[in-house]
Amino acid sequence: MAAVEFSHKMRVYIEDTDAGGIVYYVNYLKFMERVRTEFMRSLGFSKAFIFNYDLMFVVRDVAVRYLLPARLDDELVATATLAHLRGAGMVFQQSVRRGDQVLAVGTVTIACVSRTEVKPCRLPREMVERLQPLEQKEI
C-alpha cells in the first residue's frame, strides 16, 4: 500500500485569530495536532489504547513554513502523511489548506515515551503493523 494522506476539516473560530481576524501562527500547530490525533483514532489508536500501553506521544521536532494567512470563518483542511516510522517514533509531513491553496506545510517528528518514566520506548507491535503499510518512507 502506498502512503496515505489523511485529512480533517475544520473551521476557523474567533479564538484561533488575532485582533485582525487572521489565524495566529501557533494555531497551525494545533490544527496539525488535531489531524494527527484523528489519523491515529481512525486506525483504532484512541487515547485509551495509548494509555493502556502506558505511552505518550510528544513532539520532538517541528518545522513549519507559513505561506498564506487563514482568516476568521475559513473552512480548512489539515492533512497528515506518515513519512517515516521509527522504533520509538514517527515523522509526519503535514499541511493546512483552504480549498486549493496551501497555507502552511510542516514536518513533525513524534517521539513515543513511557508515561511514568517519560523516557523513549518502542512503539507497540500492533501499532507498527498497522502503520508500516501507510509509511511514505521518503522525507
C-alpha positions in Angstrom: 0.0 0.0 0.0 1.2 3.5 -0.8 1.5 6.4 1.6 -1.9 7.7 2.6 -2.8 11.3 3.1 -5.3 11.6 6.0 -7.3 14.8 6.1 -9.6 16.5 8.6 -11.9 19.5 8.0 -12.1 22.4 10.5 -13.5 25.9 10.7 -11.5 29.0 11.9 -13.1 30.4 15.0 -12.6 33.7 16.7 -10.3 32.1 19.4 -8.0 31.0 16.5 -7.4 34.5 15.3 -5.6 37.7 16.3 -7.2 41.1 16.5 -7.1 41.4 12.7 -9.1 38.2 12.2 -6.0 36.3 10.9 -5.1 32.9 12.3 -2.4 33.3 14.9 0.7 31.3 13.8 0.8 28.8 16.7 -2.7 27.7 15.9 -1.5 25.9 12.7 0.4 23.6 15.1 -2.9 22.9 16.9 -4.6 22.2 13.5 -1.8 19.7 12.7 -2.1 18.1 16.1 -5.8 17.6 15.5 -5.3 15.8 12.2 -2.6 13.5 13.7 -5.0 12.6 16.5 -7.8 11.9 14.1 -5.5 9.9 11.9 -4.4 7.7 14.8 -8.0 7.4 16.1 -9.1 6.2 12.6 -6.6 3.3 12.9 -8.0 2.3 16.3 -5.4 4.1 18.4 -7.5 6.2 20.7 -6.2 7.8 23.8 -7.4 4.8 25.8 -5.3 2.4 23.7 -2.2 4.6 24.1 -2.8 4.9 27.9 -3.3 1.2 28.2 0.3 0.8 26.9 1.5 3.5 29.4 2.6 5.6 26.4 2.6 9.3 25.5 3.5 10.8 22.2 5.4 14.1 22.4 6.6 16.4 19.7 10.4 16.1 19.4 10.9 18.4 16.5 8.8 20.6 14.3 9.4 22.8 11.2 6.6 24.8 9.8 6.6 27.1 6.7 3.8 29.6 6.6 2.7 30.5 3.1 -0.7 32.3 3.2 -2.9 33.5 6.0 -6.1 31.8 7.1 -8.9 34.1 8.3 -11.9 34.0 10.6 -14.6 31.6 9.3 -12.4 29.9 6.7 -13.1 26.2 6.2 -9.7 24.5 6.3 -8.4 21.0 5.7 -5.4 19.8 7.7 -3.5 16.8 6.3 -1.1 14.3 7.7 1.0 11.7 5.8 3.2 9.3 7.7 6.6 9.9 6.1 8.8 7.6 8.2 8.2 5.2 11.1 11.0 4.7 13.6 11.4 2.3 16.5 10.4 4.9 19.0 8.6 7.4 16.9 7.2 8.8 13.7 7.7 11.6 11.2 4.7 13.3 9.6 4.5 15.6 6.6 1.6 17.9 7.2 -0.3 20.8 5.6 -3.1 23.2 6.2 -5.2 24.1 3.2 -8.1 26.3 2.2 -9.5 24.8 -1.0 -6.6 24.5 -3.4 -4.4 27.0 -1.5 -1.7 25.6 0.7 -1.5 27.9 3.7 1.2 26.1 5.8 3.3 23.0 5.5 5.3 21.2 8.2 7.3 18.3 9.2 6.6 17.0 12.7 8.7 14.3 14.5 6.8 12.5 17.3 8.6 10.5 20.0 7.0 7.6 21.9 7.7 7.8 25.6 6.6 5.9 28.7 4.0 8.0 30.7 5.5 7.0 34.0 9.2 7.5 33.3 9.0 9.9 30.4 11.7 8.1 28.6 11.8 6.9 24.9 10.2 3.5 24.3 9.4 1.4 21.3 6.1 1.7 19.5 3.7 -1.2 20.3 4.0 -4.0 17.7 0.2 -3.7 16.9 0.7 -0.1 16.1 3.8 -0.7 13.9 1.9 -3.4 12.0 -0.9 -1.0 11.1 1.3 2.0 10.4 4.0 0.4 8.3 1.9 -0.1 5.2 0.9 3.6 5.3 4.5 4.9 5.5 5.8 7.1 2.7 9.4 6.2 3.6 10.8 9.3 1.7 11.5 12.5 3.5 
